[in-house]
Amino acid sequence: MFDKINEKICPICGKDNNCMAHSDEPCWCLSVEIPQELLDLIPESKKKKACICLKCIRDFKDDPGKFINERILYNS
Ligand SMILES: [Zn+2]
């Protein structure tokens, strides 16, 4: 149960991604450009299954180098 992919949880920070893919409104994530480097940070098993949250996208765009370094530390 705990290793089931939760599509509402951001695969990078583990918080609610507010994805609207299953609601009547188009999800914000469809109108946002997600950098490939950010997608590359998602573990293989979670790719294309859960959305990245808006905060991670913003933080990444603010300072990609810092964001990547923090994620690498966090995951190791
Ligand atoms: Zn996130």
N, CA, C, O and the ligand as a Tripos MOL2 file, in Angstrom:
@<TRIPOS>MOLECULE
protein
  305   303    77     0     0
PROTEIN
NO_CHARGES

@<TRIPOS>ATOM
      1 N           0.8310   -1.2020    0.0000 N.3       1 MET1
      2 CA          0.0000    0.0000    0.0000 C.3       1 MET1
      3 C           0.8700    1.2590    0.0000 C.2       1 MET1
      4 O           0.5600    2.2390   -0.6770 O.2       1 MET1
      5 N           1.9600    1.2180    0.7680 N.am      2 PHE2
      6 CA          2.7680    2.4170    0.8730 C.3       2 PHE2
      7 C           3.6230    2.6850   -0.3630 C.2       2 PHE2
      8 O           4.0250    3.8250   -0.5990 O.2       2 PHE2
      9 N           3.9010    1.6610   -1.1460 N.am      3 ASP3
     10 CA          4.6990    1.9160   -2.3440 C.3       3 ASP3
     11 C           3.8380    2.1340   -3.5800 C.2       3 ASP3
     12 O           4.3580    2.2260   -4.6920 O.2       3 ASP3
     13 N           2.5530    2.2160   -3.3970 N.am      4 LYS4
     14 CA          1.6720    2.5530   -4.5070 C.3       4 LYS4
     15 C           1.9350    4.0000   -4.9330 C.2       4 LYS4
     16 O           2.1340    4.8730   -4.0870 O.2       4 LYS4
     17 N           1.9350    4.2490   -6.2330 N.am      5 ILE5
     18 CA          2.1680    5.6090   -6.7050 C.3       5 ILE5
     19 C           0.9410    6.4680   -6.4140 C.2       5 ILE5
     20 O          -0.1790    6.1330   -6.8000 O.2       5 ILE5
     21 N           1.1750    7.5670   -5.7340 N.am      6 ASN6
     22 CA          0.0910    8.5120   -5.4970 C.3       6 ASN6
     23 C           0.2230    9.6530   -6.4920 C.2       6 ASN6
     24 O           1.1490   10.4590   -6.4030 O.2       6 ASN6
     25 N          -0.6930    9.7190   -7.4270 N.am      7 GLU7
     26 CA         -0.5650   10.7090   -8.5000 C.3       7 GLU7
     27 C          -0.8440   12.1290   -8.0150 C.2       7 GLU7
     28 O          -0.6480   13.0890   -8.7600 O.2       7 GLU7
     29 N          -1.2940   12.2660   -6.7840 N.am      8 LYS8
     30 CA         -1.5300   13.6080   -6.2480 C.3       8 LYS8
     31 C          -0.3360   14.1230   -5.4550 C.2       8 LYS8
     32 O          -0.3570   15.2450   -4.9490 O.2       8 LYS8
     33 N           0.6910   13.3090   -5.3520 N.am      9 ILE9
     34 CA          1.8720   13.7010   -4.5920 C.3       9 ILE9
     35 C           3.0140   13.9950   -5.5530 C.2       9 ILE9
     36 O           3.3250   13.1930   -6.4340 O.2       9 ILE9
     37 N           3.6290   15.1500   -5.3720 N.am     10 CYS10
     38 CA          4.7670   15.5310   -6.2050 C.3      10 CYS10
     39 C           5.8980   14.5130   -6.0310 C.2      10 CYS10
     40 O           6.3020   14.2360   -4.9020 O.2      10 CYS10
     41 N           6.4160   13.9520   -7.1300 N.am     11 PRO11
     42 CA          7.4680   12.9380   -7.0100 C.3      11 PRO11
     43 C           8.8100   13.5160   -6.5750 C.2      11 PRO11
     44 O           9.7300   12.7640   -6.2560 O.2      11 PRO11
     45 N           8.9310   14.8200   -6.5580 N.am     12 ILE12
     46 CA         10.2060   15.4280   -6.1790 C.3      12 ILE12
     47 C          10.2250   15.8440   -4.7120 C.2      12 ILE12
     48 O          11.1670   15.5080   -3.9950 O.2      12 ILE12
     49 N           9.2100   16.5650   -4.2520 N.am     13 CYS13
     50 CA          9.2400   17.0250   -2.8610 C.3      13 CYS13
     51 C           8.3090   16.2300   -1.9510 C.2      13 CYS13
     52 O           8.3800   16.3690   -0.7300 O.2      13 CYS13
     53 N           7.4400   15.4020   -2.5230 N.am     14 GLY14
     54 CA          6.5710   14.5670   -1.7020 C.3      14 GLY14
     55 C           5.3660   15.2760   -1.1180 C.2      14 GLY14
     56 O           4.6910   14.7470   -0.2350 O.2      14 GLY14
     57 N           5.0950   16.4840   -1.6160 N.am     15 LYS15
     58 CA          3.9250   17.2140   -1.1300 C.3      15 LYS15
     59 C           2.7970   17.1740   -2.1690 C.2      15 LYS15
     60 O           3.0030   16.7670   -3.3120 O.2      15 LYS15
     61 N           1.6280   17.5970   -1.7560 N.am     16 ASP16
     62 CA          0.4780   17.6320   -2.6480 C.3      16 ASP16
     63 C           0.7750   18.4830   -3.8880 C.2      16 ASP16
     64 O           1.2050   19.6300   -3.7650 O.2      16 ASP16
     65 N           0.5530   17.9340   -5.0550 N.am     17 ASN17
     66 CA          0.8940   18.6900   -6.2610 C.3      17 ASN17
     67 C          -0.2740   19.5020   -6.8190 C.2      17 ASN17
     68 O          -0.1210   20.2110   -7.8130 O.2      17 ASN17
     69 N          -1.4390   19.3990   -6.1790 N.am     18 ASN18
     70 CA         -2.6260   20.1290   -6.6260 C.3      18 ASN18
     71 C          -2.9830   19.8470   -8.0810 C.2      18 ASN18
     72 O          -3.5740   20.6920   -8.7530 O.2      18 ASN18
     73 N          -2.6320   18.6790   -8.5600 N.am     19 CYS19
     74 CA         -2.9330   18.3430   -9.9480 C.3      19 CYS19
     75 C          -4.4420   18.2500  -10.1430 C.2      19 CYS19
     76 O          -5.1650   17.7070   -9.3070 O.2      19 CYS19
     77 N          -4.8940   18.7940  -11.2660 N.am     20 MET20
     78 CA         -6.3320   18.8150  -11.5320 C.3      20 MET20
     79 C          -6.6910   17.8720  -12.6780 C.2      20 MET20
     80 O          -7.7490   18.0120  -13.2900 O.2      20 MET20
     81 N          -5.8390   16.9410  -12.9600 N.am     21 ALA21
     82 CA         -6.0290   16.0640  -14.1040 C.3      21 ALA21
     83 C          -7.3540   15.3000  -14.0330 C.2      21 ALA21
     84 O          -7.9060   14.9130  -15.0620 O.2      21 ALA21
     85 N          -7.8520   15.0880  -12.8330 N.am     22 HIS22
     86 CA         -9.0820   14.3020  -12.7180 C.3      22 HIS22
     87 C         -10.2890   15.1610  -12.3820 C.2      22 HIS22
     88 O         -11.3400   14.6500  -11.9940 O.2      22 HIS22
     89 N         -10.1310   16.4600  -12.5310 N.am     23 SER23
     90 CA        -11.2810   17.3280  -12.2890 C.3      23 SER23
     91 C         -11.7960   17.8580  -13.6320 C.2      23 SER23
     92 O         -11.2520   17.5250  -14.6850 O.2      23 SER23
     93 N         -12.8270   18.6670  -13.5890 N.am     24 ASP24
     94 CA        -13.4080   19.2120  -14.8190 C.3      24 ASP24
     95 C         -12.5710   20.3350  -15.4020 C.2      24 ASP24
     96 O         -12.6270   20.6000  -16.6030 O.2      24 ASP24
     97 N         -11.7930   20.9980  -14.5510 N.am     25 GLU25
     98 CA        -10.9380   22.0850  -15.0130 C.3      25 GLU25
     99 C          -9.6750   21.5060  -15.6300 C.2      25 GLU25
    100 O          -9.1760   20.4780  -15.1720 O.2      25 GLU25
    101 N          -9.1510   22.1570  -16.6700 N.am     26 PRO26
    102 CA         -7.8460   21.7160  -17.1720 C.3      26 PRO26
    103 C          -6.7760   21.9610  -16.1190 C.2      26 PRO26
    104 O          -6.7560   23.0140  -15.4820 O.2      26 PRO26
    105 N          -5.9050   21.0080  -15.9390 N.am     27 CYS27
    106 CA         -4.8720   21.1550  -14.9140 C.3      27 CYS27
    107 C          -3.8870   22.2550  -15.2850 C.2      27 CYS27
    108 O          -3.5410   22.4260  -16.4540 O.2      27 CYS27
    109 N          -3.4420   23.0000  -14.2760 N.am     28 TRP28
    110 CA         -2.4360   24.0410  -14.5020 C.3      28 TRP28
    111 C          -1.1790   23.4530  -15.1340 C.2      28 TRP28
    112 O          -0.4500   24.1380  -15.8510 O.2      28 TRP28
    113 N          -0.9370   22.1650  -14.8570 N.am     29 CYS29
    114 CA          0.3230   21.5860  -15.3260 C.3      29 CYS29
    115 C           0.3550   21.4490  -16.8440 C.2      29 CYS29
    116 O           1.4240   21.2740  -17.4290 O.2      29 CYS29
    117 N          -0.8080   21.5280  -17.4820 N.am     30 LEU30
    118 CA         -0.8280   21.4350  -18.9400 C.3      30 LEU30
    119 C          -0.3540   22.7190  -19.5940 C.2      30 LEU30
    120 O           0.0590   22.7160  -20.7540 O.2      30 LEU30
    121 N          -0.4120   23.8200  -18.8500 N.am     31 SER31
    122 CA         -0.0530   25.1030  -19.4430 C.3      31 SER31
    123 C           1.3210   25.5720  -18.9910 C.2      31 SER31
    124 O           1.7550   26.6720  -19.3320 O.2      31 SER31
    125 N           1.9970   24.7330  -18.2230 N.am     32 VAL32
    126 CA          3.3100   25.1010  -17.6960 C.3      32 VAL32
    127 C           4.3820   24.2880  -18.4100 C.2      32 VAL32
    128 O           4.2310   23.0870  -18.6300 O.2      32 VAL32
    129 N           5.4460   24.9560  -18.7590 N.am     33 GLU33
    130 CA          6.5500   24.2640  -19.4130 C.3      33 GLU33
    131 C           7.4730   23.7020  -18.3410 C.2      33 GLU33
    132 O           7.9840   24.4440  -17.5010 O.2      33 GLU33
    133 N           7.6820   22.4040  -18.3710 N.am     34 ILE34
    134 CA          8.5290   21.7640  -17.3580 C.3      34 ILE34
    135 C           9.8710   21.4220  -17.9820 C.2      34 ILE34
    136 O           9.9340   20.6500  -18.9380 O.2      34 ILE34
    137 N          10.9490   21.9940  -17.4450 N.am     35 PRO35
    138 CA         12.2770   21.7600  -18.0210 C.3      35 PRO35
    139 C          12.6660   20.2780  -17.9430 C.2      35 PRO35
    140 O          12.3570   19.5840  -16.9750 O.2      35 PRO35
    141 N          13.3430   19.8260  -18.9810 N.am     36 GLN36
    142 CA         13.7730   18.4270  -19.0260 C.3      36 GLN36
    143 C          14.6590   18.0640  -17.8440 C.2      36 GLN36
    144 O          14.5770   16.9530  -17.3190 O.2      36 GLN36
    145 N          15.5180   19.0110  -17.4200 N.am     37 GLU37
    146 CA         16.4070   18.7290  -16.2840 C.3      37 GLU37
    147 C          15.6070   18.4370  -15.0220 C.2      37 GLU37
    148 O          16.0270   17.6530  -14.1720 O.2      37 GLU37
    149 N          14.4530   19.0770  -14.9150 N.am     38 LEU38
    150 CA         13.6020   18.8490  -13.7530 C.3      38 LEU38
    151 C          12.9440   17.4710  -13.8560 C.2      38 LEU38
    152 O          12.8700   16.7360  -12.8710 O.2      38 LEU38
    153 N          12.4750   17.1310  -15.0410 N.am     39 LEU39
    154 CA         11.8810   15.8080  -15.2530 C.3      39 LEU39
    155 C          12.9010   14.7100  -14.9640 C.2      39 LEU39
    156 O          12.5520   13.6360  -14.4740 O.2      39 LEU39
    157 N          14.1620   14.9940  -15.2720 N.am     40 ASP40
    158 CA         15.2190   14.0070  -15.0560 C.3      40 ASP40
    159 C          15.4410   13.6900  -13.5740 C.2      40 ASP40
    160 O          16.0380   12.6680  -13.2350 O.2      40 ASP40
    161 N          14.9560   14.5760  -12.6950 N.am     41 LEU41
    162 CA         15.1350   14.3540  -11.2590 C.3      41 LEU41
    163 C          14.1040   13.3720  -10.6890 C.2      41 LEU41
    164 O          14.2470   12.8950   -9.5630 O.2      41 LEU41
    165 N          13.0830   13.0830  -11.4650 N.am     42 ILE42
    166 CA         12.0360   12.1780  -10.9780 C.3      42 ILE42
    167 C          12.5500   10.7380  -11.0560 C.2      42 ILE42
    168 O          13.0930   10.3270  -12.0810 O.2      42 ILE42
    169 N          12.3800    9.9770   -9.9820 N.am     43 PRO43
    170 CA         12.7890    8.5680  -10.0380 C.3      43 PRO43
    171 C          12.0700    7.8480  -11.1750 C.2      43 PRO43
    172 O          10.9020    8.1150  -11.4590 O.2      43 PRO43
    173 N          12.7830    6.9380  -11.8140 N.am     44 GLU44
    174 CA         12.2780    6.2260  -12.9790 C.3      44 GLU44
    175 C          10.8670    5.6580  -12.7440 C.2      44 GLU44
    176 O          10.0070    5.7160  -13.6230 O.2      44 GLU44
    177 N          10.6540    5.1160  -11.5500 N.am     45 SER45
    178 CA          9.3910    4.4340  -11.2690 C.3      45 SER45
    179 C           8.2010    5.3840  -11.1890 C.2      45 SER45
    180 O           7.0490    4.9530  -11.2430 O.2      45 SER45
    181 N           8.4870    6.6810  -11.0580 N.am     46 LYS46
    182 CA          7.3820    7.6350  -10.8990 C.3      46 LYS46
    183 C           7.1720    8.5020  -12.1220 C.2      46 LYS46
    184 O           6.2410    9.3070  -12.1700 O.2      46 LYS46
    185 N           8.0320    8.3400  -13.1040 N.am     47 LYS47
    186 CA          7.9240    9.1830  -14.2930 C.3      47 LYS47
    187 C           6.5940    8.9740  -15.0070 C.2      47 LYS47
    188 O           6.1210    7.8470  -15.1530 O.2      47 LYS47
    189 N           6.0100   10.0600  -15.4420 N.am     48 LYS48
    190 CA          4.7560   10.0640  -16.1950 C.3      48 LYS48
    191 C           3.5800    9.5490  -15.3790 C.2      48 LYS48
    192 O           2.5090    9.2920  -15.9280 O.2      48 LYS48
    193 N           3.7720    9.3960  -14.0750 N.am     49 LYS49
    194 CA          2.6630    8.9130  -13.2490 C.3      49 LYS49
    195 C           2.1260    9.9920  -12.3340 C.2      49 LYS49
    196 O           0.9310   10.0330  -12.0400 O.2      49 LYS49
    197 N           3.0150   10.8680  -11.8820 N.am     50 ALA50
    198 CA          2.5850   11.9220  -10.9700 C.3      50 ALA50
    199 C           3.1390   13.2530  -11.4440 C.2      50 ALA50
    200 O           4.2520   13.3290  -11.9660 O.2      50 ALA50
    201 N           2.3630   14.2820  -11.2590 N.am     51 CYS51
    202 CA          2.7980   15.6220  -11.6590 C.3      51 CYS51
    203 C           3.7920   16.1910  -10.6620 C.2      51 CYS51
    204 O           3.7500   15.8900   -9.4690 O.2      51 CYS51
    205 N           4.6830   17.0180  -11.1780 N.am     52 ILE52
    206 CA          5.5330   17.8300  -10.3130 C.3      52 ILE52
    207 C           4.6940   19.0100   -9.8250 C.2      52 ILE52
    208 O           3.8890   19.5480  -10.5850 O.2      52 ILE52
    209 N           4.8700   19.4130   -8.5830 N.am     53 CYS53
    210 CA          4.0720   20.5230   -8.0680 C.3      53 CYS53
    211 C           4.6150   21.8610   -8.5780 C.2      53 CYS53
    212 O           5.7580   21.9700   -9.0210 O.2      53 CYS53
    213 N           3.7630   22.8500   -8.4980 N.am     54 LEU54
    214 CA          4.1100   24.1710   -9.0070 C.3      54 LEU54
    215 C           5.2970   24.7720   -8.2590 C.2      54 LEU54
    216 O           6.1180   25.4750   -8.8500 O.2      54 LEU54
    217 N           5.3830   24.4970   -6.9700 N.am     55 LYS55
    218 CA          6.4790   25.0540   -6.1800 C.3      55 LYS55
    219 C           7.8320   24.5370   -6.6800 C.2      55 LYS55
    220 O           8.7850   25.3050   -6.8140 O.2      55 LYS55
    221 N           7.9060   23.2420   -6.9530 N.am     56 CYS56
    222 CA          9.1620   22.6910   -7.4520 C.3      56 CYS56
    223 C           9.5280   23.3160   -8.7970 C.2      56 CYS56
    224 O          10.6980   23.6110   -9.0410 O.2      56 CYS56
    225 N           8.5510   23.5170   -9.6630 N.am     57 ILE57
    226 CA          8.8340   24.1200  -10.9630 C.3      57 ILE57
    227 C           9.3510   25.5440  -10.7870 C.2      57 ILE57
    228 O          10.3050   25.9560  -11.4470 O.2      57 ILE57
    229 N           8.7130   26.2830   -9.8960 N.am     58 ARG58
    230 CA          9.1440   27.6730   -9.6450 C.3      58 ARG58
    231 C          10.5370   27.7110   -9.0420 C.2      58 ARG58
    232 O          11.3950   28.4750   -9.4840 O.2      58 ARG58
    233 N          10.7560   26.8780   -8.0260 N.am     59 ASP59
    234 CA         12.0710   26.8550   -7.3810 C.3      59 ASP59
    235 C          13.1520   26.4820   -8.3810 C.2      59 ASP59
    236 O          14.2440   27.0500   -8.3780 O.2      59 ASP59
    237 N          12.8330   25.5260   -9.2320 N.am     60 PHE60
    238 CA         13.8110   25.1030  -10.2260 C.3      60 PHE60
    239 C          14.1410   26.2440  -11.1810 C.2      60 PHE60
    240 O          15.3080   26.4820  -11.4910 O.2      60 PHE60
    241 N          13.1220   26.9410  -11.6430 N.am     61 LYS61
    242 CA         13.3560   28.0270  -12.6010 C.3      61 LYS61
    243 C          14.1010   29.1880  -11.9640 C.2      61 LYS61
    244 O          14.8590   29.8830  -12.6400 O.2      61 LYS61
    245 N          13.8930   29.4050  -10.6620 N.am     62 ASP62
    246 CA         14.6150   30.4560   -9.9400 C.3      62 ASP62
    247 C          16.1140   30.1970   -9.9400 C.2      62 ASP62
    248 O          16.9150   31.0960  -10.1960 O.2      62 ASP62
    249 N          16.4740   28.9620   -9.6500 N.am     63 ASP63
    250 CA         17.8820   28.6210   -9.4990 C.3      63 ASP63
    251 C          18.0930   27.1230   -9.7300 C.2      63 ASP63
    252 O          18.1560   26.3420   -8.7810 O.2      63 ASP63
    253 N          18.2000   26.7340  -11.0020 N.am     64 PRO64
    254 CA         18.2760   25.3010  -11.3260 C.3      64 PRO64
    255 C          19.4380   24.5910  -10.6510 C.2      64 PRO64
    256 O          19.2860   23.4640  -10.1790 O.2      64 PRO64
    257 N          20.6080   25.2420  -10.6010 N.am     65 GLY65
    258 CA         21.7800   24.5960  -10.0130 C.3      65 GLY65
    259 C          21.5640   24.2710   -8.5430 C.2      65 GLY65
    260 O          21.8710   23.1690   -8.0890 O.2      65 GLY65
    261 N          21.0380   25.2290   -7.8090 N.am     66 LYS66
    262 CA         20.7830   25.0520   -6.3830 C.3      66 LYS66
    263 C          19.7270   23.9660   -6.1810 C.2      66 LYS66
    264 O          19.8700   23.1020   -5.3170 O.2      66 LYS66
    265 N          18.6870   24.0200   -6.9700 N.am     67 PHE67
    266 CA         17.6040   23.0550   -6.8250 C.3      67 PHE67
    267 C          18.1140   21.6320   -7.0370 C.2      67 PHE67
    268 O          17.8120   20.7340   -6.2510 O.2      67 PHE67
    269 N          18.8790   21.4340   -8.0930 N.am     68 ILE68
    270 CA         19.4000   20.0970   -8.3980 C.3      68 ILE68
    271 C          20.3250   19.6170   -7.2900 C.2      68 ILE68
    272 O          20.2460   18.4640   -6.8660 O.2      68 ILE68
    273 N          21.2100   20.5090   -6.8170 N.am     69 ASN69
    274 CA         22.1150   20.1260   -5.7290 C.3      69 ASN69
    275 C          21.3570   19.6950   -4.4840 C.2      69 ASN69
    276 O          21.7120   18.7030   -3.8460 O.2      69 ASN69
    277 N          20.3180   20.4360   -4.1410 N.am     70 GLU70
    278 CA         19.5330   20.0930   -2.9570 C.3      70 GLU70
    279 C          18.8330   18.7500   -3.1140 C.2      70 GLU70
    280 O          18.7540   17.9690   -2.1660 O.2      70 GLU70
    281 N          18.3280   18.4870   -4.3110 N.am     71 ARG71
    282 CA         17.6350   17.2090   -4.5530 C.3      71 ARG71
    283 C          18.6150   16.0570   -4.4810 C.2      71 ARG71
    284 O          18.2870   14.9950   -3.9530 O.2      71 ARG71
    285 N          19.8150   16.2550   -5.0060 N.am     72 ILE72
    286 CA         20.7980   15.1750   -4.9890 C.3      72 ILE72
    287 C          21.1800   14.8510   -3.5440 C.2      72 ILE72
    288 O          21.3050   13.6830   -3.1750 O.2      72 ILE72
    289 N          21.3630   15.8890   -2.7340 N.am     73 LEU73
    290 CA         21.6710   15.6700   -1.3200 C.3      73 LEU73
    291 C          20.5340   14.9330   -0.6190 C.2      73 LEU73
    292 O          20.7500   14.0110    0.1680 O.2      73 LEU73
    293 N          19.3340   15.3660   -0.9280 N.am     74 TYR74
    294 CA         18.1350   14.8410   -0.2900 C.3      74 TYR74
    295 C          17.9460   13.3500   -0.6040 C.2      74 TYR74
    296 O          17.4910   12.5730    0.2350 O.2      74 TYR74
    297 N          18.3080   12.9810   -1.8320 N.am     75 ASN75
    298 CA         18.0680   11.6010   -2.2810 C.3      75 ASN75
    299 C          19.2130   10.6530   -1.9600 C.2      75 ASN75
    300 O          19.0930    9.4430   -2.1530 O.2      75 ASN75
    301 N          20.3320   11.2010   -1.4650 N.am     76 SER76
    302 CA         21.4690   10.3080   -1.2420 C.3      76 SER76
    303 C          21.6650   10.0150    0.2440 C.2      76 SER76
    304 O          22.5790    9.2790    0.6120 O.2      76 SER76
    305 ZN          7.0990   19.3750   -5.5710 Zn       77 ZN77
@<TRIPOS>BOND
     1     1     2 1
     2     2     3 1
     3     3     4 2
     4     3     5 am
     5     5     6 1
     6     6     7 1
     7     7     8 2
     8     7     9 am
     9     9    10 1
    10    10    11 1
    11    11    12 2
    12    11    13 am
    13    13    14 1
    14    14    15 1
    15    15    16 2
    16    15    17 am
    17    17    18 1
    18    18    19 1
    19    19    20 2
    20    19    21 am
    21    21    22 1
    22    22    23 1
    23    23    24 2
    24    23    25 am
    25    25    26 1
    26    26    27 1
    27    27    28 2
    28    27    29 am
    29    29    30 1
    30    30    31 1
    31    31    32 2
    32    31    33 am
    33    33    34 1
    34    34    35 1
    35    35    36 2
    36    35    37 am
    37    37    38 1
    38    38    39 1
    39    39    40 2
    40    39    41 am
    41    41    42 1
    42    42    43 1
    43    43    44 2
    44    43    45 am
    45    45    46 1
    46    46    47 1
    47    47    48 2
    48    47    49 am
    49    49    50 1
    50    50    51 1
    51    51    52 2
    52    51    53 am
    53    53    54 1
    54    54    55 1
    55    55    56 2
    56    55    57 am
    57    57    58 1
    58    58    59 1
    59    59    60 2
    60    59    61 am
    61    61    62 1
    62    62    63 1
    63    63    64 2
    64    63    65 am
    65    65    66 1
    66    66    67 1
    67    67    68 2
    68    67    69 am
    69    69    70 1
    70    70    71 1
    71    71    72 2
    72    71    73 am
    73    73    74 1
    74    74    75 1
    75    75    76 2
    76    75    77 am
    77    77    78 1
    78    78    79 1
    79    79    80 2
    80    79    81 am
    81    81    82 1
    82    82    83 1
    83    83    84 2
    84    83    85 am
    85    85    86 1
    86    86    87 1
    87    87    88 2
    88    87    89 am
    89    89    90 1
    90    90    91 1
    91    91    92 2
    92    91    93 am
    93    93    94 1
    94    94    95 1
    95    95    96 2
    96    95    97 am
    97    97    98 1
    98    98    99 1
    99    99   100 2
   100    99   101 am
   101   101   102 1
   102   102   103 1
   103   103   104 2
   104   103   105 am
   105   105   106 1
   106   106   107 1
   107   107   108 2
   108   107   109 am
   109   109   110 1
   110   110   111 1
   111   111   112 2
   112   111   113 am
   113   113   114 1
   114   114   115 1
   115   115   116 2
   116   115   117 am
   117   117   118 1
   118   118   119 1
   119   119   120 2
   120   119   121 am
   121   121   122 1
   122   122   123 1
   123   123   124 2
   124   123   125 am
   125   125   126 1
   126   126   127 1
   127   127   128 2
   128   127   129 am
   129   129   130 1
   130   130   131 1
   131   131   132 2
   132   131   133 am
   133   133   134 1
   134   134   135 1
   135   135   136 2
   136   135   137 am
   137   137   138 1
   138   138   139 1
   139   139   140 2
   140   139   141 am
   141   141   142 1
   142   142   143 1
   143   143   144 2
   144   143   145 am
   145   145   146 1
   146   146   147 1
   147   147   148 2
   148   147   149 am
   149   149   150 1
   150   150   151 1
   151   151   152 2
   152   151   153 am
   153   153   154 1
   154   154   155 1
   155   155   156 2
   156   155   157 am
   157   157   158 1
   158   158   159 1
   159   159   160 2
   160   159   161 am
   161   161   162 1
   162   162   163 1
   163   163   164 2
   164   163   165 am
   165   165   166 1
   166   166   167 1
   167   167   168 2
   168   167   169 am
   169   169   170 1
   170   170   171 1
   171   171   172 2
   172   171   173 am
   173   173   174 1
   174   174   175 1
   175   175   176 2
   176   175   177 am
   177   177   178 1
   178   178   179 1
   179   179   180 2
   180   179   181 am
   181   181   182 1
   182   182   183 1
   183   183   184 2
   184   183   185 am
   185   185   186 1
   186   186   187 1
   187   187   188 2
   188   187   189 am
   189   189   190 1
   190   190   191 1
   191   191   192 2
   192   191   193 am
   193   193   194 1
   194   194   195 1
   195   195   196 2
   196   195   197 am
   197   197   198 1
   198   198   199 1
   199   199   200 2
   200   199   201 am
   201   201   202 1
   202   202   203 1
   203   203   204 2
   204   203   205 am
   205   205   206 1
   206   206   207 1
   207   207   208 2
   208   207   209 am
   209   209   210 1
   210   210   211 1
   211   211   212 2
   212   211   213 am
   213   213   214 1
   214   214   215 1
   215   215   216 2
   216   215   217 am
   217   217   218 1
   218   218   219 1
   219   219   220 2
   220   219   221 am
   221   221   222 1
   222   222   223 1
   223   223   224 2
   224   223   225 am
   225   225   226 1
   226   226   227 1
   227   227   228 2
   228   227   229 am
   229   229   230 1
   230   230   231 1
   231   231   232 2
   232   231   233 am
   233   233   234 1
   234   234   235 1
   235   235   236 2
   236   235   237 am
   237   237   238 1
   238   238   239 1
   239   239   240 2
   240   239   241 am
   241   241   242 1
   242   242   243 1
   243   243   244 2
   244   243   245 am
   245   245   246 1
   246   246   247 1
   247   247   248 2
   248   247   249 am
   249   249   250 1
   250   250   251 1
   251   251   252 2
   252   251   253 am
   253   253   254 1
   254   254   255 1
   255   255   256 2
   256   255   257 am
   257   257   258 1
   258   258   259 1
   259   259   260 2
   260   259   261 am
   261   261   262 1
   262   262   263 1
   263   263   264 2
   264   263   265 am
   265   265   266 1
   266   266   267 1
   267   267   268 2
   268   267   269 am
   269   269   270 1
   270   270   271 1
   271   271   272 2
   272   271   273 am
   273   273   274 1
   274   274   275 1
   275   275   276 2
   276   275   277 am
   277   277   278 1
   278   278   279 1
   279   279   280 2
   280   279   281 am
   281   281   282 1
   282   282   283 1
   283   283   284 2
   284   283   285 am
   285   285   286 1
   286   286   287 1
   287   287   288 2
   288   287   289 am
   289   289   290 1
   290   290   291 1
   291   291   292 2
   292   291   293 am
   293   293   294 1
   294   294   295 1
   295   295   296 2
   296   295   297 am
   297   297   298 1
   298   298   299 1
   299   299   300 2
   300   299   301 am
   301   301   302 1
   302   302   303 1
   303   303   304 2
@<TRIPOS>SUBSTRUCTURE
     1 MET1         2 RESIDUE 1 A MET
     2 PHE2         6 RESIDUE 1 A PHE
     3 ASP3        10 RESIDUE 1 A ASP
     4 LYS4        14 RESIDUE 1 A LYS
     5 ILE5        18 RESIDUE 1 A ILE
     6 ASN6        22 RESIDUE 1 A ASN
     7 GLU7        26 RESIDUE 1 A GLU
     8 LYS8        30 RESIDUE 1 A LYS
     9 ILE9        34 RESIDUE 1 A ILE
    10 CYS10       38 RESIDUE 1 A CYS
    11 PRO11       42 RESIDUE 1 A PRO
    12 ILE12       46 RESIDUE 1 A ILE
    13 CYS13       50 RESIDUE 1 A CYS
    14 GLY14       54 RESIDUE 1 A GLY
    15 LYS15       58 RESIDUE 1 A LYS
    16 ASP16       62 RESIDUE 1 A ASP
    17 ASN17       66 RESIDUE 1 A ASN
    18 ASN18       70 RESIDUE 1 A ASN
    19 CYS19       74 RESIDUE 1 A CYS
    20 MET20       78 RESIDUE 1 A MET
    21 ALA21       82 RESIDUE 1 A ALA
    22 HIS22       86 RESIDUE 1 A HIS
    23 SER23       90 RESIDUE 1 A SER
    24 ASP24       94 RESIDUE 1 A ASP
    25 GLU25       98 RESIDUE 1 A GLU
    26 PRO26      102 RESIDUE 1 A PRO
    27 CYS27      106 RESIDUE 1 A CYS
    28 TRP28      110 RESIDUE 1 A TRP
    29 CYS29      114 RESIDUE 1 A CYS
    30 LEU30      118 RESIDUE 1 A LEU
    31 SER31      122 RESIDUE 1 A SER
    32 VAL32      126 RESIDUE 1 A VAL
    33 GLU33      130 RESIDUE 1 A GLU
    34 ILE34      134 RESIDUE 1 A ILE
    35 PRO35      138 RESIDUE 1 A PRO
    36 GLN36      142 RESIDUE 1 A GLN
    37 GLU37      146 RESIDUE 1 A GLU
    38 LEU38      150 RESIDUE 1 A LEU
    39 LEU39      154 RESIDUE 1 A LEU
    40 ASP40      158 RESIDUE 1 A ASP
    41 LEU41      162 RESIDUE 1 A LEU
    42 ILE42      166 RESIDUE 1 A ILE
    43 PRO43      170 RESIDUE 1 A PRO
    44 GLU44      174 RESIDUE 1 A GLU
    45 SER45      178 RESIDUE 1 A SER
    46 LYS46      182 RESIDUE 1 A LYS
    47 LYS47      186 RESIDUE 1 A LYS
    48 LYS48      190 RESIDUE 1 A LYS
    49 LYS49      194 RESIDUE 1 A LYS
    50 ALA50      198 RESIDUE 1 A ALA
    51 CYS51      202 RESIDUE 1 A CYS
    52 ILE52      206 RESIDUE 1 A ILE
    53 CYS53      210 RESIDUE 1 A CYS
    54 LEU54      214 RESIDUE 1 A LEU
    55 LYS55      218 RESIDUE 1 A LYS
    56 CYS56      222 RESIDUE 1 A CYS
    57 ILE57      226 RESIDUE 1 A ILE
    58 ARG58      230 RESIDUE 1 A ARG
    59 ASP59      234 RESIDUE 1 A ASP
    60 PHE60      238 RESIDUE 1 A PHE
    61 LYS61      242 RESIDUE 1 A LYS
    62 ASP62      246 RESIDUE 1 A ASP
    63 ASP63      250 RESIDUE 1 A ASP
    64 PRO64      254 RESIDUE 1 A PRO
    65 GLY65      258 RESIDUE 1 A GLY
    66 LYS66      262 RESIDUE 1 A LYS
    67 PHE67      266 RESIDUE 1 A PHE
    68 ILE68      270 RESIDUE 1 A ILE
    69 ASN69      274 RESIDUE 1 A ASN
    70 GLU70      278 RESIDUE 1 A GLU
    71 ARG71      282 RESIDUE 1 A ARG
    72 ILE72      286 RESIDUE 1 A ILE
    73 LEU73      290 RESIDUE 1 A LEU
    74 TYR74      294 RESIDUE 1 A TYR
    75 ASN75      298 RESIDUE 1 A ASN
    76 SER76      302 RESIDUE 1 A SER
    77 ZN77       305 GROUP 0 **** ****
